[in-house]
Amino acid sequence: MGMTRGFWVALIGVLVWTCAGTAQAQMQAGGAVTKLGRGVANVLTGWVEIPKRMYETSQLQGTAAGLTWGLLRGLGYGFVRTAAGFYETFTFPFPAPPNYVSVIAPEYVFVEEGPPVASTSGYPVTAPRR
């Protein structure tokens, strides 16, 4: 009976060692950790989209629009950023999308956005600066 128990302990040890090595090999250096940090940051700062979009809309269309439409835009952007943050937080060990690329642009709410791009909505669509 002692030999059987030793066999199972050894087998489980080898399996754990193999799985850990495989998982570590699949994670690119820093990619998973960066994805985790980005996810946590976006969960914690998603609400910042509200005043950011209110200010942006106020600058383009006036104070009344900023307080109404800007608030709605901020709530929408904030929800999307927070949801993306939860997604990246819970999926950080897996390279999805490939190479741990951010699922939202810009990667962080405080990153300065690039120049406006043509849009049919009347609001600027911005590309993140690289």
A tleap script that builds the chain and sets N, CA, C and O, in Angstrom:
source leaprc.protein.ff14SB
mol = sequence {
  NMET GLY MET THR ARG GLY PHE TRP VAL ALA
  LEU ILE GLY VAL LEU VAL TRP THR CYS ALA
  GLY THR ALA GLN ALA GLN MET GLN ALA GLY
  GLY ALA VAL THR LYS LEU GLY ARG GLY VAL
  ALA ASN VAL LEU THR GLY TRP VAL GLU ILE
  PRO LYS ARG MET TYR GLU THR SER GLN LEU
  GLN GLY THR ALA ALA GLY LEU THR TRP GLY
  LEU LEU ARG GLY LEU GLY TYR GLY PHE VAL
  ARG THR ALA ALA GLY PHE TYR GLU THR PHE
  THR PHE PRO PHE PRO ALA PRO PRO ASN TYR
  VAL SER VAL ILE ALA PRO GLU TYR VAL PHE
  VAL GLU GLU GLY PRO PRO VAL ALA SER THR
  SER GLY TYR PRO VAL THR ALA PRO ARG CARG
}
set mol.1.N position { 0.814 -1.185 0.000 }
set mol.1.CA position { 0.000 0.000 0.000 }
set mol.1.C position { 0.864 1.258 0.000 }
set mol.1.O position { 0.496 2.256 -0.620 }
set mol.2.N position { 2.016 1.228 0.690 }
set mol.2.CA position { 2.908 2.377 0.740 }
set mol.2.C position { 3.479 2.713 -0.624 }
set mol.2.O position { 3.678 3.885 -0.942 }
set mol.3.N position { 3.746 1.693 -1.439 }
set mol.3.CA position { 4.290 1.933 -2.758 }
set mol.3.C position { 3.251 2.580 -3.674 }
set mol.3.O position { 3.598 3.443 -4.481 }
set mol.4.N position { 2.011 2.185 -3.566 }
set mol.4.CA position { 0.960 2.769 -4.382 }
set mol.4.C position { 0.764 4.240 -4.046 }
set mol.4.O position { 0.586 5.075 -4.933 }
set mol.5.N position { 0.800 4.541 -2.762 }
set mol.5.CA position { 0.640 5.931 -2.334 }
set mol.5.C position { 1.802 6.791 -2.840 }
set mol.5.O position { 1.584 7.908 -3.308 }
set mol.6.N position { 3.008 6.287 -2.752 }
set mol.6.CA position { 4.185 6.993 -3.251 }
set mol.6.C position { 4.110 7.236 -4.749 }
set mol.6.O position { 4.522 8.287 -5.240 }
set mol.7.N position { 3.572 6.240 -5.484 }
set mol.7.CA position { 3.410 6.392 -6.925 }
set mol.7.C position { 2.471 7.552 -7.249 }
set mol.7.O position { 2.768 8.371 -8.119 }
set mol.8.N position { 1.336 7.619 -6.546 }
set mol.8.CA position { 0.363 8.671 -6.807 }
set mol.8.C position { 0.896 10.048 -6.432 }
set mol.8.O position { 0.647 11.025 -7.138 }
set mol.9.N position { 1.621 10.128 -5.337 }
set mol.9.CA position { 2.218 11.407 -4.937 }
set mol.9.C position { 3.217 11.864 -6.000 }
set mol.9.O position { 3.243 13.039 -6.369 }
set mol.10.N position { 4.029 10.943 -6.485 }
set mol.10.CA position { 5.011 11.284 -7.515 }
set mol.10.C position { 4.317 11.697 -8.812 }
set mol.10.O position { 4.733 12.655 -9.463 }
set mol.11.N position { 3.265 10.979 -9.185 }
set mol.11.CA position { 2.543 11.295 -10.414 }
set mol.11.C position { 1.897 12.686 -10.341 }
set mol.11.O position { 1.980 13.465 -11.290 }
set mol.12.N position { 1.267 12.982 -9.230 }
set mol.12.CA position { 0.656 14.303 -9.059 }
set mol.12.C position { 1.718 15.392 -9.068 }
set mol.12.O position { 1.506 16.457 -9.650 }
set mol.13.N position { 2.845 15.145 -8.439 }
set mol.13.CA position { 3.939 16.118 -8.436 }
set mol.13.C position { 4.438 16.416 -9.842 }
set mol.13.O position { 4.665 17.573 -10.193 }
set mol.14.N position { 4.607 15.370 -10.646 }
set mol.14.CA position { 5.070 15.547 -12.028 }
set mol.14.C position { 4.024 16.320 -12.838 }
set mol.14.O position { 4.382 17.202 -13.618 }
set mol.15.N position { 2.747 16.001 -12.664 }
set mol.15.CA position { 1.695 16.709 -13.390 }
set mol.15.C position { 1.649 18.188 -13.030 }
set mol.15.O position { 1.524 19.037 -13.912 }
set mol.16.N position { 1.750 18.502 -11.746 }
set mol.16.CA position { 1.742 19.904 -11.314 }
set mol.16.C position { 2.951 20.632 -11.881 }
set mol.16.O position { 2.823 21.755 -12.369 }
set mol.17.N position { 4.104 20.018 -11.824 }
set mol.17.CA position { 5.328 20.633 -12.338 }
set mol.17.C position { 5.218 20.869 -13.843 }
set mol.17.O position { 5.625 21.923 -14.332 }
set mol.18.N position { 4.673 19.903 -14.583 }
set mol.18.CA position { 4.528 20.031 -16.034 }
set mol.18.C position { 3.528 21.122 -16.394 }
set mol.18.O position { 3.787 21.934 -17.282 }
set mol.19.N position { 2.389 21.144 -15.709 }
set mol.19.CA position { 1.366 22.156 -16.010 }
set mol.19.C position { 1.869 23.567 -15.715 }
set mol.19.O position { 1.613 24.493 -16.484 }
set mol.20.N position { 2.580 23.729 -14.607 }
set mol.20.CA position { 3.102 25.045 -14.255 }
set mol.20.C position { 4.111 25.516 -15.291 }
set mol.20.O position { 4.107 26.687 -15.672 }
set mol.21.N position { 4.966 24.629 -15.746 }
set mol.21.CA position { 5.952 24.988 -16.766 }
set mol.21.C position { 5.298 25.350 -18.089 }
set mol.21.O position { 5.724 26.291 -18.760 }
set mol.22.N position { 4.265 24.608 -18.465 }
set mol.22.CA position { 3.548 24.883 -19.707 }
set mol.22.C position { 2.831 26.228 -19.637 }
set mol.22.O position { 2.871 27.010 -20.588 }
set mol.23.N position { 2.183 26.492 -18.520 }
set mol.23.CA position { 1.469 27.760 -18.366 }
set mol.23.C position { 2.427 28.938 -18.414 }
set mol.23.O position { 2.125 29.964 -19.024 }
set mol.24.N position { 3.578 28.794 -17.775 }
set mol.24.CA position { 4.551 29.885 -17.770 }
set mol.24.C position { 5.130 30.091 -19.161 }
set mol.24.O position { 5.383 31.227 -19.561 }
set mol.25.N position { 5.344 29.011 -19.901 }
set mol.25.CA position { 5.891 29.137 -21.252 }
set mol.25.C position { 4.898 29.828 -22.176 }
set mol.25.O position { 5.306 30.531 -23.100 }
set mol.26.N position { 3.590 29.638 -21.942 }
set mol.26.CA position { 2.589 30.250 -22.798 }
set mol.26.C position { 2.466 31.751 -22.558 }
set mol.26.O position { 2.082 32.484 -23.470 }
set mol.27.N position { 2.780 32.222 -21.359 }
set mol.27.CA position { 2.702 33.652 -21.060 }
set mol.27.C position { 3.946 34.354 -21.591 }
set mol.27.O position { 5.074 33.966 -21.287 }
set mol.28.N position { 3.725 35.374 -22.376 }
set mol.28.CA position { 4.857 36.132 -22.879 }
set mol.28.C position { 5.417 36.977 -21.746 }
set mol.28.O position { 4.693 37.361 -20.827 }
set mol.29.N position { 6.689 37.258 -21.817 }
set mol.29.CA position { 7.348 38.022 -20.756 }
set mol.29.C position { 6.660 39.362 -20.560 }
set mol.29.O position { 6.708 40.223 -21.439 }
set mol.30.N position { 6.021 39.541 -19.411 }
set mol.30.CA position { 5.384 40.801 -19.087 }
set mol.30.C position { 4.013 41.000 -19.691 }
set mol.30.O position { 3.273 41.870 -19.233 }
set mol.31.N position { 3.645 40.236 -20.692 }
set mol.31.CA position { 2.365 40.431 -21.360 }
set mol.31.C position { 1.183 40.208 -20.445 }
set mol.31.O position { 0.265 41.027 -20.397 }
set mol.32.N position { 1.199 39.103 -19.720 }
set mol.32.CA position { 0.083 38.786 -18.837 }
set mol.32.C position { 0.017 39.759 -17.666 }
set mol.32.O position { -1.065 40.180 -17.257 }
set mol.33.N position { 1.175 40.110 -17.134 }
set mol.33.CA position { 1.207 41.039 -16.000 }
set mol.33.C position { 0.733 42.422 -16.441 }
set mol.33.O position { 0.013 43.094 -15.703 }
set mol.34.N position { 1.127 42.843 -17.621 }
set mol.34.CA position { 0.685 44.129 -18.162 }
set mol.34.C position { -0.826 44.120 -18.366 }
set mol.34.O position { -1.507 45.097 -18.055 }
set mol.35.N position { -1.350 43.003 -18.894 }
set mol.35.CA position { -2.787 42.884 -19.111 }
set mol.35.C position { -3.546 42.943 -17.787 }
set mol.35.O position { -4.595 43.582 -17.699 }
set mol.36.N position { -3.023 42.282 -16.765 }
set mol.36.CA position { -3.653 42.317 -15.442 }
set mol.36.C position { -3.660 43.743 -14.887 }
set mol.36.O position { -4.687 44.211 -14.395 }
set mol.37.N position { -2.535 44.426 -14.964 }
set mol.37.CA position { -2.450 45.800 -14.471 }
set mol.37.C position { -3.384 46.739 -15.211 }
set mol.37.O position { -4.028 47.596 -14.607 }
set mol.38.N position { -3.452 46.570 -16.524 }
set mol.38.CA position { -4.335 47.396 -17.346 }
set mol.38.C position { -5.795 47.127 -16.982 }
set mol.38.O position { -6.602 48.054 -16.913 }
set mol.39.N position { -6.127 45.872 -16.754 }
set mol.39.CA position { -7.495 45.521 -16.379 }
set mol.39.C position { -7.899 46.115 -15.048 }
set mol.39.O position { -8.979 46.693 -14.925 }
set mol.40.N position { -7.042 45.979 -14.051 }
set mol.40.CA position { -7.338 46.531 -12.727 }
set mol.40.C position { -7.451 48.052 -12.800 }
set mol.40.O position { -8.347 48.642 -12.195 }
set mol.41.N position { -6.547 48.680 -13.537 }
set mol.41.CA position { -6.590 50.142 -13.671 }
set mol.41.C position { -7.891 50.595 -14.319 }
set mol.41.O position { -8.480 51.587 -13.888 }
set mol.42.N position { -8.347 49.892 -15.339 }
set mol.42.CA position { -9.578 50.287 -16.015 }
set mol.42.C position { -10.819 50.022 -15.166 }
set mol.42.O position { -11.801 50.758 -15.266 }
set mol.43.N position { -10.789 48.985 -14.337 }
set mol.43.CA position { -11.908 48.750 -13.416 }
set mol.43.C position { -11.994 49.900 -12.416 }
set mol.43.O position { -13.080 50.400 -12.125 }
set mol.44.N position { -10.853 50.309 -11.900 }
set mol.44.CA position { -10.830 51.353 -10.872 }
set mol.44.C position { -11.065 52.762 -11.420 }
set mol.44.O position { -11.552 53.629 -10.695 }
set mol.45.N position { -10.729 52.999 -12.676 }
set mol.45.CA position { -10.827 54.364 -13.215 }
set mol.45.C position { -11.881 54.519 -14.306 }
set mol.45.O position { -11.942 55.569 -14.946 }
set mol.46.N position { -12.700 53.518 -14.533 }
set mol.46.CA position { -13.731 53.618 -15.564 }
set mol.46.C position { -14.670 54.793 -15.345 }
set mol.46.O position { -15.141 55.399 -16.308 }
set mol.47.N position { -14.945 55.117 -14.095 }
set mol.47.CA position { -15.854 56.231 -13.765 }
set mol.47.C position { -15.317 57.583 -14.223 }
set mol.47.O position { -16.087 58.532 -14.372 }
set mol.48.N position { -14.016 57.684 -14.448 }
set mol.48.CA position { -13.414 58.957 -14.868 }
set mol.48.C position { -13.895 59.351 -16.269 }
set mol.48.O position { -13.797 60.515 -16.658 }
set mol.49.N position { -14.407 58.388 -17.013 }
set mol.49.CA position { -14.946 58.709 -18.342 }
set mol.49.C position { -16.107 59.702 -18.244 }
set mol.49.O position { -16.330 60.473 -19.178 }
set mol.50.N position { -16.846 59.700 -17.141 }
set mol.50.CA position { -18.013 60.591 -17.020 }
set mol.50.C position { -17.592 62.059 -17.058 }
set mol.50.O position { -18.042 62.784 -17.945 }
set mol.51.N position { -16.747 62.532 -16.134 }
set mol.51.CA position { -16.356 63.952 -16.239 }
set mol.51.C position { -15.529 64.244 -17.483 }
set mol.51.O position { -15.587 65.353 -18.014 }
set mol.52.N position { -14.761 63.267 -17.955 }
set mol.52.CA position { -13.957 63.479 -19.160 }
set mol.52.C position { -14.855 63.753 -20.366 }
set mol.52.O position { -14.608 64.693 -21.122 }
set mol.53.N position { -15.892 62.940 -20.549 }
set mol.53.CA position { -16.786 63.127 -21.698 }
set mol.53.C position { -17.693 64.337 -21.516 }
set mol.53.O position { -18.070 64.975 -22.499 }
set mol.54.N position { -18.043 64.660 -20.295 }
set mol.54.CA position { -18.831 65.874 -20.053 }
set mol.54.C position { -18.014 67.107 -20.452 }
set mol.54.O position { -18.527 68.006 -21.117 }
set mol.55.N position { -16.763 67.143 -20.051 }
set mol.55.CA position { -15.890 68.265 -20.405 }
set mol.55.C position { -15.693 68.340 -21.910 }
set mol.55.O position { -15.799 69.411 -22.508 }
set mol.56.N position { -15.405 67.193 -22.520 }
set mol.56.CA position { -15.178 67.146 -23.963 }
set mol.56.C position { -16.398 67.657 -24.726 }
set mol.56.O position { -16.257 68.454 -25.653 }
set mol.57.N position { -17.584 67.209 -24.348 }
set mol.57.CA position { -18.815 67.629 -25.015 }
set mol.57.C position { -19.087 69.103 -24.762 }
set mol.57.O position { -19.546 69.809 -25.660 }
set mol.58.N position { -18.811 69.578 -23.555 }
set mol.58.CA position { -19.000 71.003 -23.248 }
set mol.58.C position { -18.113 71.876 -24.122 }
set mol.58.O position { -18.532 72.945 -24.566 }
set mol.59.N position { -16.904 71.429 -24.365 }
set mol.59.CA position { -15.986 72.201 -25.196 }
set mol.59.C position { -16.449 72.241 -26.646 }
set mol.59.O position { -16.227 73.240 -27.330 }
set mol.60.N position { -17.080 71.193 -27.125 }
set mol.60.CA position { -17.509 71.129 -28.518 }
set mol.60.C position { -18.882 71.752 -28.754 }
set mol.60.O position { -19.104 72.391 -29.782 }
set mol.61.N position { -19.816 71.567 -27.796 }
set mol.61.CA position { -21.198 71.960 -28.066 }
set mol.61.C position { -21.835 72.815 -26.977 }
set mol.61.O position { -23.027 73.110 -27.060 }
set mol.62.N position { -21.092 73.214 -25.977 }
set mol.62.CA position { -21.649 74.079 -24.947 }
set mol.62.C position { -21.955 73.346 -23.648 }
set mol.62.O position { -21.968 72.117 -23.577 }
set mol.63.N position { -22.199 74.153 -22.634 }
set mol.63.CA position { -22.391 73.624 -21.285 }
set mol.63.C position { -23.627 72.746 -21.161 }
set mol.63.O position { -23.574 71.689 -20.531 }
set mol.64.N position { -24.739 73.170 -21.754 }
set mol.64.CA position { -25.976 72.382 -21.653 }
set mol.64.C position { -25.796 70.992 -22.253 }
set mol.64.O position { -26.243 69.997 -21.683 }
set mol.65.N position { -25.141 70.935 -23.398 }
set mol.65.CA position { -24.887 69.634 -24.028 }
set mol.65.C position { -23.946 68.797 -23.164 }
set mol.65.O position { -24.114 67.582 -23.057 }
set mol.66.N position { -22.964 69.441 -22.553 }
set mol.66.CA position { -22.035 68.720 -21.694 }
set mol.66.C position { -22.709 68.110 -20.488 }
set mol.66.O position { -22.378 67.001 -20.068 }
set mol.67.N position { -23.677 68.857 -19.922 }
set mol.67.CA position { -24.375 68.363 -18.735 }
set mol.67.C position { -25.405 67.289 -19.057 }
set mol.67.O position { -25.790 66.525 -18.172 }
set mol.68.N position { -25.852 67.215 -20.286 }
set mol.68.CA position { -26.856 66.210 -20.658 }
set mol.68.C position { -26.240 65.107 -21.508 }
set mol.68.O position { -26.039 63.986 -21.041 }
set mol.69.N position { -25.945 65.438 -22.754 }
set mol.69.CA position { -25.400 64.445 -23.672 }
set mol.69.C position { -24.018 63.967 -23.216 }
set mol.69.O position { -23.693 62.787 -23.352 }
set mol.70.N position { -23.221 64.862 -22.687 }
set mol.70.CA position { -21.901 64.474 -22.185 }
set mol.70.C position { -22.001 63.486 -21.037 }
set mol.70.O position { -21.203 62.554 -20.941 }
set mol.71.N position { -22.980 63.689 -20.170 }
set mol.71.CA position { -23.203 62.749 -19.068 }
set mol.71.C position { -23.546 61.368 -19.603 }
set mol.71.O position { -23.009 60.366 -19.132 }
set mol.72.N position { -24.436 61.313 -20.582 }
set mol.72.CA position { -24.816 60.022 -21.171 }
set mol.72.C position { -23.637 59.355 -21.871 }
set mol.72.O position { -23.430 58.148 -21.749 }
set mol.73.N position { -22.870 60.153 -22.605 }
set mol.73.CA position { -21.676 59.603 -23.265 }
set mol.73.C position { -20.701 59.064 -22.228 }
set mol.73.O position { -20.134 57.986 -22.409 }
set mol.74.N position { -20.501 59.810 -21.137 }
set mol.74.CA position { -19.595 59.381 -20.086 }
set mol.74.C position { -20.036 58.086 -19.429 }
set mol.74.O position { -19.217 57.210 -19.149 }
set mol.75.N position { -21.336 57.970 -19.186 }
set mol.75.CA position { -21.852 56.728 -18.607 }
set mol.75.C position { -21.594 55.541 -19.540 }
set mol.75.O position { -21.200 54.463 -19.093 }
set mol.76.N position { -21.818 55.751 -20.829 }
set mol.76.CA position { -21.575 54.688 -21.810 }
set mol.76.C position { -20.112 54.302 -21.898 }
set mol.76.O position { -19.763 53.124 -21.826 }
set mol.77.N position { -19.258 55.306 -22.056 }
set mol.77.CA position { -17.822 55.037 -22.136 }
set mol.77.C position { -17.315 54.414 -20.836 }
set mol.77.O position { -16.484 53.506 -20.859 }
set mol.78.N position { -17.815 54.900 -19.716 }
set mol.78.CA position { -17.394 54.359 -18.423 }
set mol.78.C position { -17.785 52.906 -18.260 }
set mol.78.O position { -17.004 52.104 -17.749 }
set mol.79.N position { -18.993 52.559 -18.692 }
set mol.79.CA position { -19.435 51.169 -18.624 }
set mol.79.C position { -18.546 50.282 -19.481 }
set mol.79.O position { -18.113 49.217 -19.043 }
set mol.80.N position { -18.278 50.727 -20.704 }
set mol.80.CA position { -17.439 49.936 -21.611 }
set mol.80.C position { -16.027 49.775 -21.053 }
set mol.80.O position { -15.467 48.680 -21.103 }
set mol.81.N position { -15.444 50.851 -20.524 }
set mol.81.CA position { -14.086 50.773 -19.977 }
set mol.81.C position { -14.042 49.846 -18.760 }
set mol.81.O position { -13.107 49.059 -18.616 }
set mol.82.N position { -15.041 49.934 -17.891 }
set mol.82.CA position { -15.071 49.080 -16.710 }
set mol.82.C position { -15.262 47.618 -17.106 }
set mol.82.O position { -14.605 46.737 -16.552 }
set mol.83.N position { -16.150 47.355 -18.054 }
set mol.83.CA position { -16.364 45.984 -18.532 }
set mol.83.C position { -15.095 45.425 -19.168 }
set mol.83.O position { -14.745 44.267 -18.943 }
set mol.84.N position { -14.408 46.244 -19.960 }
set mol.84.CA position { -13.149 45.804 -20.567 }
set mol.84.C position { -12.116 45.511 -19.484 }
set mol.84.O position { -11.338 44.564 -19.600 }
set mol.85.N position { -12.112 46.319 -18.441 }
set mol.85.CA position { -11.197 46.090 -17.328 }
set mol.85.C position { -11.459 44.763 -16.634 }
set mol.85.O position { -10.523 44.028 -16.318 }
set mol.86.N position { -12.739 44.451 -16.394 }
set mol.86.CA position { -13.073 43.158 -15.781 }
set mol.86.C position { -12.657 42.009 -16.696 }
set mol.86.O position { -12.113 41.008 -16.230 }
set mol.87.N position { -12.911 42.152 -17.991 }
set mol.87.CA position { -12.522 41.117 -18.950 }
set mol.87.C position { -11.012 40.874 -18.897 }
set mol.87.O position { -10.562 39.731 -18.819 }
set mol.88.N position { -10.236 41.962 -18.941 }
set mol.88.CA position { -8.783 41.803 -18.943 }
set mol.88.C position { -8.260 41.286 -17.605 }
set mol.88.O position { -7.266 40.561 -17.565 }
set mol.89.N position { -8.918 41.650 -16.523 }
set mol.89.CA position { -8.496 41.170 -15.207 }
set mol.89.C position { -8.700 39.664 -15.088 }
set mol.89.O position { -7.825 38.956 -14.589 }
set mol.90.N position { -9.841 39.175 -15.541 }
set mol.90.CA position { -10.142 37.757 -15.373 }
set mol.90.C position { -9.514 36.870 -16.435 }
set mol.90.O position { -9.412 35.660 -16.235 }
set mol.91.N position { -9.089 37.436 -17.561 }
set mol.91.CA position { -8.481 36.626 -18.626 }
set mol.91.C position { -6.994 36.901 -18.796 }
set mol.91.O position { -6.412 36.533 -19.816 }
set mol.92.N position { -6.367 37.548 -17.803 }
set mol.92.CA position { -4.969 37.952 -17.983 }
set mol.92.C position { -4.003 36.810 -18.278 }
set mol.92.O position { -3.018 37.056 -18.973 }
set mol.93.N position { -4.205 35.578 -17.805 }
set mol.93.CA position { -3.210 34.543 -18.117 }
set mol.93.C position { -3.255 34.079 -19.567 }
set mol.93.O position { -2.335 33.403 -20.027 }
set mol.94.N position { -4.302 34.428 -20.286 }
set mol.94.CA position { -4.478 33.927 -21.645 }
set mol.94.C position { -4.213 35.023 -22.671 }
set mol.94.O position { -4.692 36.145 -22.502 }
set mol.95.N position { -3.464 34.727 -23.727 }
set mol.95.CA position { -3.153 35.736 -24.739 }
set mol.95.C position { -4.326 35.965 -25.699 }
set mol.95.O position { -4.222 35.699 -26.896 }
set mol.96.N position { -5.423 36.455 -25.163 }
set mol.96.CA position { -6.602 36.734 -25.983 }
set mol.96.C position { -7.022 38.165 -25.710 }
set mol.96.O position { -7.364 38.481 -24.571 }
set mol.97.N position { -7.015 39.033 -26.686 }
set mol.97.CA position { -6.571 38.887 -28.060 }
set mol.97.C position { -5.072 38.564 -28.146 }
set mol.97.O position { -4.334 38.703 -27.171 }
set mol.98.N position { -4.646 38.132 -29.337 }
set mol.98.CA position { -3.241 37.720 -29.494 }
set mol.98.C position { -2.255 38.786 -28.995 }
set mol.98.O position { -2.470 39.987 -29.162 }
set mol.99.N position { -1.195 38.319 -28.392 }
set mol.99.CA position { -0.106 39.161 -27.877 }
set mol.99.C position { -0.558 40.115 -26.774 }
set mol.99.O position { 0.072 41.150 -26.556 }
set mol.100.N position { -1.635 39.779 -26.084 }
set mol.100.CA position { -2.122 40.573 -24.945 }
set mol.100.C position { -2.441 42.012 -25.323 }
set mol.100.O position { -2.259 42.913 -24.505 }
set mol.101.N position { -2.907 42.246 -26.533 }
set mol.101.CA position { -3.261 43.588 -26.992 }
set mol.101.C position { -4.491 44.063 -26.220 }
set mol.101.O position { -5.363 43.261 -25.885 }
set mol.102.N position { -4.562 45.344 -25.943 }
set mol.102.CA position { -5.689 45.910 -25.219 }
set mol.102.C position { -6.982 45.747 -26.017 }
set mol.102.O position { -6.975 45.816 -27.246 }
set mol.103.N position { -8.084 45.530 -25.312 }
set mol.103.CA position { -9.376 45.400 -25.982 }
set mol.103.C position { -10.089 46.743 -26.099 }
set mol.103.O position { -11.180 46.814 -26.664 }
set mol.104.N position { -9.489 47.804 -25.577 }
set mol.104.CA position { -10.092 49.132 -25.620 }
set mol.104.C position { -9.002 50.159 -25.934 }
set mol.104.O position { -7.858 50.026 -25.498 }
set mol.105.N position { -9.377 51.170 -26.688 }
set mol.105.CA position { -8.418 52.224 -27.015 }
set mol.105.C position { -8.990 53.558 -26.574 }
set mol.105.O position { -10.174 53.813 -26.796 }
set mol.106.N position { -8.210 54.397 -25.972 }
set mol.106.CA position { -6.852 54.166 -25.509 }
set mol.106.C position { -6.830 53.177 -24.339 }
set mol.106.O position { -7.851 52.934 -23.696 }
set mol.107.N position { -5.672 52.626 -24.080 }
set mol.107.CA position { -5.547 51.584 -23.068 }
set mol.107.C position { -5.984 52.042 -21.681 }
set mol.107.O position { -6.555 51.263 -20.918 }
set mol.108.N position { -5.719 53.293 -21.359 }
set mol.108.CA position { -6.068 53.850 -20.047 }
set mol.108.C position { -6.845 55.139 -20.253 }
set mol.108.O position { -6.661 55.823 -21.260 }
set mol.109.N position { -7.703 55.472 -19.316 }
set mol.109.CA position { -8.537 56.662 -19.440 }
set mol.109.C position { -7.699 57.940 -19.462 }
set mol.109.O position { -8.123 58.939 -20.042 }
set mol.110.N position { -6.533 57.926 -18.849 }
set mol.110.CA position { -5.708 59.130 -18.756 }
set mol.110.C position { -4.742 59.294 -19.919 }
set mol.110.O position { -4.032 60.298 -19.983 }
set mol.111.N position { -4.695 58.341 -20.838 }
set mol.111.CA position { -3.807 58.448 -21.991 }
set mol.111.C position { -4.372 59.496 -22.932 }
set mol.111.O position { -5.565 59.498 -23.238 }
set mol.112.N position { -3.505 60.385 -23.385 }
set mol.112.CA position { -3.933 61.433 -24.304 }
set mol.112.C position { -4.324 60.804 -25.628 }
set mol.112.O position { -3.593 59.981 -26.180 }
set mol.113.N position { -5.463 61.192 -26.123 }
set mol.113.CA position { -5.955 60.643 -27.374 }
set mol.113.C position { -5.351 61.393 -28.545 }
set mol.113.O position { -4.963 62.556 -28.429 }
set mol.114.N position { -5.280 60.713 -29.665 }
set mol.114.CA position { -4.693 61.297 -30.862 }
set mol.114.C position { -5.599 62.333 -31.497 }
set mol.114.O position { -6.633 62.687 -30.929 }
set mol.115.N position { -5.223 62.822 -32.669 }
set mol.115.CA position { -6.017 63.842 -33.350 }
set mol.115.C position { -7.364 63.291 -33.789 }
set mol.115.O position { -7.491 62.093 -34.040 }
set mol.116.N position { -8.377 64.158 -33.885 }
set mol.116.CA position { -9.703 63.705 -34.321 }
set mol.116.C position { -9.668 63.129 -35.724 }
set mol.116.O position { -8.922 63.587 -36.590 }
set mol.117.N position { -10.498 62.110 -35.925 }
set mol.117.CA position { -10.646 61.471 -37.217 }
set mol.117.C position { -12.065 61.776 -37.690 }
set mol.117.O position { -12.958 61.960 -36.862 }
set mol.118.N position { -12.291 61.832 -38.990 }
set mol.118.CA position { -13.613 62.158 -39.525 }
set mol.118.C position { -14.676 61.224 -38.955 }
set mol.118.O position { -14.462 60.018 -38.833 }
set mol.119.N position { -15.821 61.802 -38.608 }
set mol.119.CA position { -16.909 61.026 -38.025 }
set mol.119.C position { -18.233 61.550 -38.546 }
set mol.119.O position { -18.376 62.749 -38.783 }
set mol.120.N position { -19.192 60.671 -38.726 }
set mol.120.CA position { -20.513 61.090 -39.197 }
set mol.120.C position { -21.416 61.510 -38.044 }
set mol.120.O position { -22.481 62.081 -38.280 }
set mol.121.N position { -21.014 61.240 -36.798 }
set mol.121.CA position { -21.861 61.551 -35.648 }
set mol.121.C position { -21.753 63.004 -35.205 }
set mol.121.O position { -22.585 63.466 -34.424 }
set mol.122.N position { -20.758 63.729 -35.680 }
set mol.122.CA position { -20.546 65.098 -35.239 }
set mol.122.C position { -19.588 65.178 -34.062 }
set mol.122.O position { -19.158 66.271 -33.692 }
set mol.123.N position { -19.249 64.048 -33.471 }
set mol.123.CA position { -18.287 64.000 -32.374 }
set mol.123.C position { -16.986 63.445 -32.906 }
set mol.123.O position { -16.988 62.562 -33.763 }
set mol.124.N position { -15.882 63.951 -32.409 }
set mol.124.CA position { -14.606 63.453 -32.924 }
set mol.124.C position { -14.357 62.019 -32.482 }
set mol.124.O position { -14.594 61.663 -31.328 }
set mol.125.N position { -13.890 61.224 -33.389 }
set mol.125.CA position { -13.431 59.869 -33.076 }
set mol.125.C position { -11.925 59.979 -33.038 }
set mol.125.O position { -11.315 60.394 -34.023 }
set mol.126.N position { -11.317 59.624 -31.938 }
set mol.126.CA position { -9.880 59.834 -31.803 }
set mol.126.C position { -9.134 58.527 -31.813 }
set mol.126.O position { -9.605 57.500 -31.326 }
set mol.127.N position { -7.973 58.604 -32.377 }
set mol.127.CA position { -7.078 57.444 -32.378 }
set mol.127.C position { -6.082 57.617 -31.253 }
set mol.127.O position { -5.627 58.735 -31.014 }
set mol.128.N position { -5.722 56.539 -30.544 }
set mol.128.CA position { -4.759 56.695 -29.459 }
set mol.128.C position { -3.386 57.036 -30.020 }
set mol.128.O position { -3.014 56.582 -31.102 }
set mol.129.N position { -2.638 57.841 -29.273 }
set mol.129.CA position { -1.273 58.175 -29.691 }
set mol.129.C position { -0.357 57.032 -29.318 }
set mol.129.O position { -0.491 56.445 -28.244 }
set mol.130.N position { 0.543 56.723 -30.173 }
set mol.130.CA position { 1.503 55.629 -29.949 }
set mol.130.C position { 2.864 56.185 -29.721 }
set mol.130.O position { 3.813 55.428 -29.513 }
savepdb mol mol.pdb
quit
